[in-house]
């Protein structure tokens, strides 16, 4: 198994690093990466079709969140460049028509394990009108019992490899909720800022280095350490 650590100097270069995960998996070796992406709002393919898309990108830029387009996922997500983490595991695929549910379940269970070790109680699912809504999400319960979304997952499958990836909001809830609310308003997509959760708001450990290490260990799983090669992103 290959583990990539760190981030590249620019957003574009950093995205190419994640593409490398698929290339490694296509050659027959699983690969894991957990990192802090650059500050940005990443818009999904569904956003591009909306009338307010261009204005939404302009608004994100004006608020200091460079806007980018991503190839996977449905709706916009925001990274603050400091505490928001992304994570991904790529695996070889023998038959692209099989294994999707198993990969989702493995990553979901790994995320739940990592968050539990961070003293963060979670439930599967998401609140209504959350950011980047999807079937594979993990939330926590706020005071009063309402759900707040912490993690969203997505999967990209090729004929020879698949990458299952996600985002976890660690801290800085107010700023992330504010920029997402402004962007979703321009897109005319229902969004409730109160649905945004963070590990910090759930009273979990918030040191980004600790969170990154817990997630990396969870994604590696039971792989023998002798079979794990760690490489720094340059």
C-alpha positions in Angstrom: 0.0 0.0 0.0 1.2 3.5 -0.8 0.5 6.5 1.5 0.9 10.0 0.2 1.3 12.8 2.7 1.2 16.6 2.4 -0.2 18.9 -0.3 1.2 20.4 -3.5 1.9 24.2 -3.9 -1.1 25.0 -5.9 -4.7 23.8 -6.2 -4.2 22.4 -9.6 -1.0 20.6 -8.7 -2.7 19.2 -5.6 -5.6 17.8 -7.6 -3.1 16.0 -9.8 -1.7 14.3 -6.7 -5.1 12.8 -6.0 -5.2 11.6 -9.7 -2.0 9.8 -8.9 -3.9 7.6 -6.4 -5.9 6.2 -9.2 -2.8 5.6 -11.3 -1.1 3.7 -8.4 -4.3 1.6 -7.9 -4.5 0.9 -11.6 -1.0 -0.6 -11.4 -2.2 -3.0 -8.7 -1.5 -1.2 -5.4 -3.9 0.4 -3.0 -3.2 4.0 -2.1 -4.3 6.4 0.7 -4.1 10.1 1.2 -5.4 12.4 4.0 -4.5 16.0 3.7 -5.6 19.7 4.1 -6.6 21.0 0.7 -6.0 24.7 -0.2 -8.7 27.2 0.7 -11.4 26.9 -2.0 -15.0 26.2 -2.9 -15.1 23.2 -5.2 -18.2 23.1 -7.3 -19.7 19.8 -8.6 -20.9 18.8 -12.0 -24.6 19.4 -11.1 -23.8 23.0 -10.2 -22.5 23.9 -13.7 -26.0 23.5 -15.2 -27.6 26.2 -12.9 -28.3 29.7 -13.9 -26.5 31.2 -10.9 -23.3 29.2 -11.3 -21.1 32.0 -12.6 -22.3 34.4 -9.9 -21.8 31.7 -7.3 -18.2 31.3 -8.4 -17.7 35.0 -8.3 -19.1 35.3 -4.9 -16.8 32.5 -3.5 -13.8 34.3 -5.0 -14.9 37.6 -3.4 -15.1 35.9 0.0 -11.5 34.7 -0.3 -12.4 31.1 -1.4 -11.0 30.5 -4.9 -13.6 28.6 -7.0 -12.7 25.4 -8.8 -14.6 22.7 -10.6 -14.3 19.0 -9.6 -15.1 15.9 -11.6 -16.9 14.0 -8.9 -19.6 14.8 -6.4 -22.9 16.7 -6.8 -22.8 20.1 -5.1 -20.4 22.7 -3.8 -18.1 22.0 -0.8 -15.8 24.5 1.0 -12.3 24.0 2.4 -10.8 26.7 4.7 -7.2 25.7 3.9 -6.4 25.1 7.6 -8.7 22.7 9.4 -10.9 21.1 6.7 -9.5 17.7 5.7 -10.0 15.6 2.6 -9.3 11.9 2.5 -9.2 9.2 -0.2 -8.5 5.6 -0.7 -7.9 4.1 -4.2 -8.0 0.4 -4.9 -7.5 -1.8 -7.9 -10.7 -3.0 -9.6 -11.1 -6.3 -11.4 -14.7 -5.7 -12.4 -15.9 -2.1 -12.4 -19.5 -3.3 -12.2 -18.9 -4.8 -8.7 -17.7 -3.6 -5.3 -19.2 -0.1 -5.1 -21.3 -0.8 -2.0 -18.4 -2.7 -0.3 -16.0 0.2 -0.9 -18.5 2.7 0.5 -19.1 0.5 3.5 -15.4 0.1 4.2 -14.7 3.8 4.0 -17.8 4.7 6.1 -16.7 2.3 8.8 -13.2 3.6 8.8 -14.4 7.2 9.2 -16.7 6.2 12.0 -13.8 4.5 13.7 -11.5 7.6 13.3 -14.2 9.9 14.7 -14.9 7.7 17.6 -11.2 7.8 18.5 -11.5 11.6 18.4 -14.3 11.5 21.0 -16.9 12.5 18.4 -20.2 10.7 18.4 -21.7 10.1 15.0 -24.7 8.8 13.1 -25.1 7.7 9.5 -27.1 10.0 7.3 -27.5 13.7 7.0 -29.9 16.5 7.8 -32.2 18.1 5.2 -30.8 20.8 3.1 -27.2 20.0 3.9 -24.1 20.9 1.8 -23.4 18.5 -1.1 -26.3 16.1 -0.2 -25.7 12.4 -0.8 -26.5 8.9 0.3 -23.3 8.4 2.1 -22.8 11.0 4.8 -22.0 11.0 8.5 -23.4 13.5 11.0 -23.5 14.3 14.6 -26.3 15.5 16.9 -26.4 19.1 18.0 -28.0 20.4 21.1 -31.7 19.6 20.9 -31.1 16.5 18.8 -30.9 18.0 15.3 -28.4 16.5 12.9 -25.3 18.4 11.6 -23.3 17.0 8.7 -19.6 16.3 9.4 -18.6 14.1 6.4 -19.6 13.6 2.9 -18.4 10.7 0.7 -18.2 10.1 -3.1 -16.8 7.4 -5.3 -15.2 7.4 -8.8 -14.9 4.1 -10.6 -12.8 3.3 -13.7 -12.4 0.0 -15.4 -9.1 -0.6 -13.6 -9.3 1.3 -10.3 -11.7 3.1 -8.0 -11.2 5.9 -5.5 -13.6 6.5 -2.6 -13.1 9.9 -1.0 -14.6 12.5 1.3 -14.4 15.6 3.3 -14.4 16.1 7.1 -15.1 19.5 8.7 -12.9 19.8 11.7 -13.4 23.4 12.8 -14.2 27.0 11.6 -17.9 26.2 11.3 -19.2 29.7 11.1 -17.0 30.8 8.2 -17.7 27.6 6.2 -21.4 27.8 6.8 -21.5 31.5 5.7 -19.7 31.0 2.4 -21.8 27.9 1.6 -25.0 29.7 2.4 -24.0 32.6 0.1 -23.0 30.2 -2.7 -26.1 28.0 -2.5 -28.3 31.0 -2.4 -26.9 32.1 -5.8 -27.3 28.6 -7.1 -30.9 28.6 -5.9 -30.3 25.3 -4.1 -31.9 24.7 -0.7 -29.4 24.9 2.1 -29.6 25.3 5.9 -26.5 26.8 7.5 -27.5 25.1 10.8 -27.0 21.7 9.1 -23.2 22.3 9.0 -21.4 20.4 11.7 -17.7 20.2 12.7 -15.7 17.9 15.0 -15.1 21.0 17.2 -18.8 21.7 17.5 -19.3 18.0 18.5 -16.7 18.4 21.3 -14.2 16.2 19.6 -10.5 16.6 19.4 -9.7 19.4 16.9 -5.9 19.3 16.4 -5.8 18.9 12.6 -2.6 16.9 12.9 -4.2 14.4 15.3 -7.3 14.2 13.1 -5.2 13.6 10.0 -3.3 10.8 11.7 -6.4 9.1 13.0 -8.0 9.2 9.5 -4.9 7.9 7.8 -4.6 5.0 10.2 -8.3 4.1 9.7 -8.1 4.2 5.9 -5.0 2.0 6.0 -6.9 -0.4 8.1 -5.3 -3.8 9.0 -2.6 -3.6 6.3 0.7 -4.9 7.6 3.0 -1.9 8.3 5.8 -3.7 6.5 3.7 -3.4 3.3 3.1 0.3 3.6 5.3 2.8 1.8 5.0 6.5 2.8 5.8 9.2 0.2 5.8 13.0 0.7 3.9 15.1 -1.8 6.3 17.5 -3.6 
